[in-house]
Amino acid sequence: MKKIEFTSWHDLTDSPYFDEASFYETFDGGQSFNWKIKEEYVEGIFLNAIFRIKLKRNKLVFSIPKGLDSKTAEKKLSNYVANDIDFKSIQDQLPWRSDPILKCSIEAFPHLRILRQPLNETLFSFLCSSSKQIPQIKQILDLSASRYGVNIFSNYRSLPTWTKLAQLAETELKELKLGFRSKYIYKTAKFINSNPSWLNKLNDLSLNDSKKQLMRLPGVGEKIADCVALFALGKLDAFPIDTWIEKILIKAYELEDFNKNQLIRFAQHHFGRYAGYAQQFLFAAARSKVIKL
């Protein structure tokens, strides 16, 4: 197979500002599993587009396969990094002035952003994520793409579509190292393939209504529904609670007697309308051991 050639580096117009820690945490910190860290850049695929991205004077520059249109790619990337959202203004509305835990988390990753990810890819990724660590999730997604994804360019393949997944037997899905998740993805693919406009309607719903709809899907509990709402639907009030976040709330905020529903209510009341953005700071700080648990 002919080796793929990439363009020189293009500036992303009006790129958001990043420090190095915030850059890597944004692209490789658990909100997306599409990116691989290379020596000088991160490389990933979304919406059937291939990107290499790095920082140049704290702004994003990108490279794409030669022969592809850079203007179209730039629009996709600009939307993906939510270039139209002023996260510094949102950050200032979080209660960091009275919350030292959140304050130190923000100080560690001051330019962290929430990506605006494709809904289909995000739902599939988080259905694969249950009880798995980030490297394992990436392995599952890589295997899924290599076997059943759409060929984009040379040896680069996208994640499989729901239509393709709906054509597979549950035994074939198990070969992707999905384990018990196979039956959930099998049933979800059948449902979405039979209701092709269903996912698109979620964008117009409130957080609670979109979560109720998502939780109709096999294997989608509250945590996955919150992740999809936050990372794909732009519901910045969604507050996913995984093991890390549960430990932070229980230990750092001294909420030992709270169940998960109470933790969610606390978070949405305490952090406000942008609780999901606060969650990302706390998650990043816990993973990097800025917050001691």
C-alpha positions in Angstrom: 0.0 0.0 0.0 1.3 3.4 -1.0 2.5 5.5 2.0 0.3 8.4 2.7 1.8 11.9 2.5 0.6 14.8 4.6 0.6 18.5 3.8 2.7 21.1 5.5 1.2 22.7 8.7 -1.8 25.0 8.3 -2.8 27.6 10.9 -6.3 27.1 12.3 -8.0 30.5 11.9 -8.9 32.1 15.2 -7.5 29.0 17.0 -8.3 28.8 20.7 -5.3 29.3 23.0 -3.8 26.2 24.7 -1.0 25.5 27.1 0.6 22.1 26.6 -1.2 20.3 29.6 -4.6 21.6 28.5 -4.0 20.6 24.9 -3.2 17.0 25.7 -5.9 16.7 28.3 -8.5 18.0 25.8 -7.6 15.6 23.0 -6.5 12.6 25.1 -8.2 12.9 28.4 -11.2 10.7 28.1 -13.7 12.8 26.4 -12.6 11.5 23.0 -10.9 8.2 22.1 -10.1 9.2 18.5 -6.6 10.5 19.1 -3.2 8.9 19.2 -0.2 10.8 20.7 2.8 10.8 18.3 6.2 12.3 19.0 5.4 15.8 17.7 1.6 15.8 17.2 -1.7 14.1 17.9 -3.4 12.2 15.1 -7.0 11.3 14.8 -10.1 10.7 12.6 -13.6 12.1 12.9 -16.3 12.7 10.4 -14.2 10.7 7.8 -11.5 13.3 8.1 -7.9 12.6 9.1 -5.9 15.2 11.1 -2.6 15.7 12.6 -2.6 18.5 15.2 0.0 20.2 17.2 0.7 23.6 19.0 2.6 26.4 17.4 3.0 29.4 19.8 0.1 28.0 21.8 -2.3 27.9 18.8 -3.5 24.9 16.8 -1.9 24.0 13.5 -3.1 21.0 11.4 -1.9 18.8 8.6 -4.1 16.6 6.4 -3.4 14.0 3.7 -2.3 15.7 0.5 -5.0 16.0 -2.1 -7.7 16.8 0.4 -9.3 20.3 0.6 -7.7 22.3 3.5 -10.7 24.8 3.7 -13.2 22.0 4.3 -10.9 20.3 6.8 -10.4 23.6 8.7 -14.2 24.1 9.0 -14.5 20.6 10.4 -11.7 21.1 12.9 -12.9 24.5 14.0 -16.4 23.1 14.8 -14.8 20.1 16.5 -12.8 22.2 18.9 -15.9 24.4 19.5 -14.1 27.4 18.3 -17.2 29.5 18.6 -17.5 29.0 22.4 -15.8 31.3 24.8 -14.7 28.8 27.4 -12.7 31.4 29.4 -16.0 33.2 30.0 -17.7 30.0 31.0 -14.8 29.1 33.2 -15.2 32.5 35.0 -18.8 31.6 35.8 -17.8 28.4 37.7 -17.6 28.7 41.5 -13.8 28.5 41.7 -13.6 31.6 43.9 -15.3 29.7 46.7 -14.2 26.2 45.8 -10.5 25.6 46.3 -10.7 22.1 44.8 -12.1 23.4 41.6 -9.7 26.3 41.7 -6.6 24.1 41.8 -8.0 21.9 39.1 -8.5 24.9 36.8 -5.1 26.2 37.5 -3.6 22.9 36.4 -5.5 22.9 33.1 -6.4 26.6 32.5 -7.2 26.2 28.8 -9.1 22.9 28.8 -12.0 22.7 26.3 -15.0 20.5 25.7 -14.8 19.1 22.2 -17.9 19.1 20.0 -17.9 15.5 18.8 -20.0 13.6 16.2 -23.0 12.0 17.8 -22.8 8.6 16.1 -19.1 8.2 16.9 -19.5 9.4 20.5 -22.4 7.0 21.3 -20.6 4.0 19.8 -17.3 5.0 21.6 -19.0 5.3 25.0 -21.0 2.1 24.5 -17.6 0.4 24.1 -16.2 2.1 27.2 -18.0 0.4 30.0 -15.6 -1.0 32.6 -12.6 -0.2 30.3 -9.6 2.0 30.6 -8.8 4.6 27.9 -6.0 2.4 26.2 -8.4 -0.6 26.1 -11.2 1.5 24.6 -8.9 2.8 21.9 -7.9 -0.8 21.1 -11.5 -1.8 20.7 -12.2 1.2 18.4 -9.1 0.6 16.3 -10.1 -3.1 15.8 -13.7 -2.0 15.0 -12.5 0.5 12.4 -10.0 -1.9 10.8 -12.6 -4.7 10.4 -15.8 -2.8 9.6 -15.0 0.9 9.2 -15.2 2.9 6.0 -12.0 3.3 4.1 -11.0 7.0 4.0 -7.6 7.2 2.6 -4.8 4.7 2.2 -4.9 2.5 5.4 -7.0 5.0 7.4 -10.5 3.9 8.3 -13.3 5.5 10.1 -15.4 3.8 12.8 -18.2 1.5 11.5 -21.6 3.1 10.8 -24.7 1.9 12.7 -25.9 0.5 9.3 -22.8 -1.7 9.1 -23.0 -2.7 12.7 -26.6 -3.7 12.3 -25.6 -6.2 9.6 -23.2 -8.0 12.0 -24.0 -11.0 14.2 -23.5 -10.6 17.9 -20.7 -13.2 17.6 -18.9 -11.0 15.1 -19.1 -8.1 17.6 -17.6 -10.3 20.3 -14.5 -10.7 18.2 -13.9 -7.0 18.6 -13.1 -7.7 22.3 -16.4 -6.1 23.3 -17.4 -8.9 25.8 -20.7 -8.2 27.4 -21.0 -4.9 25.5 -21.6 -6.9 22.3 -25.3 -7.5 23.0 -25.8 -3.8 23.8 -24.2 -2.6 20.6 -25.9 -5.3 18.6 -29.4 -4.2 19.9 -28.6 -0.5 19.7 -27.4 -0.8 16.1 -30.6 -2.6 15.1 -32.7 0.1 16.8 -30.9 3.0 15.2 -30.7 1.4 11.8 -34.5 1.0 12.0 -35.0 4.6 13.2 -32.5 6.6 11.2 -33.7 10.0 12.3 -34.0 9.2 16.0 -30.5 10.3 17.0 -30.8 13.7 15.2 -33.8 14.6 17.2 -31.8 14.5 20.4 -30.2 17.9 19.6 -33.4 19.7 20.2 -34.2 18.2 23.5 -33.4 19.4 27.0 -30.7 17.6 29.0 -33.2 15.5 31.0 -35.2 14.6 27.9 -32.2 13.7 25.8 -30.9 11.5 28.6 -34.3 9.7 28.9 -34.2 9.0 25.2 -30.6 7.8 25.2 -31.3 5.5 28.2 -33.9 3.7 26.1 -30.9 2.1 24.3 -29.5 -1.2 25.7 -26.5 -0.6 27.8 -26.9 3.1 28.2 -27.1 4.1 31.8 -27.0 7.5 33.3 -23.2 7.9 33.0 -23.0 7.1 29.3 -26.1 9.2 28.6 -24.4 12.1 30.4 -21.2 11.6 28.4 -23.0 11.6 25.1 -25.1 14.7 26.2 -21.9 16.6 27.2 -19.5 15.6 24.5 -21.8 15.3 21.5 -25.0 17.2 22.2 -23.3 20.2 23.8 -25.3 20.0 27.0 -22.7 21.7 29.3 -24.9 21.1 32.3 -24.5 17.3 32.0 -22.4 15.8 34.8 -21.1 12.3 34.1 -20.2 10.4 37.2 -17.6 7.7 36.8 -15.3 6.2 39.4 -12.9 9.2 39.4 -15.6 11.8 39.8 -17.5 9.7 42.5 -14.3 9.5 44.5 -13.7 13.2 44.2 -17.2 14.2 45.3 -17.2 11.7 48.2 -13.7 12.4 49.5 -12.7 15.9 48.5 -16.2 17.3 49.0 -17.0 15.1 52.0 -20.2 13.6 50.6 -19.8 10.1 52.0 -23.5 9.5 52.6 -24.7 10.6 49.1 -25.9 8.1 46.5 -25.3 8.8 42.8 -28.5 10.7 42.2 -27.8 12.9 45.2 -24.2 13.4 43.9 -25.6 14.6 40.5 -28.0 17.0 42.2 -25.2 18.3 44.4 -23.0 18.9 41.3 -25.6 20.6 39.2 -26.6 22.9 42.1 -23.0 23.6 43.2 -21.3 24.0 39.8 -24.4 25.5 38.1 -25.4 25.5 34.4 -21.8 24.6 33.3 -21.4 21.6 35.7 -20.1 19.5 32.8 -17.2 21.8 32.2 -16.3 21.7 35.9 -16.5 17.9 35.8 -13.8 17.9 33.1 -11.4 20.0 35.3 -12.0 17.7 38.2 -11.5 14.6 36.1 -8.3 15.9 34.6 -7.0 16.9 38.0 -7.8 13.5 39.5 -6.1 11.6 36.7 -3.0 13.7 36.9 -3.0 13.5 40.8 -3.4 17.2 41.2 -6.3 16.2 43.5 -5.1 13.6 46.0 -7.7 10.9 46.5 
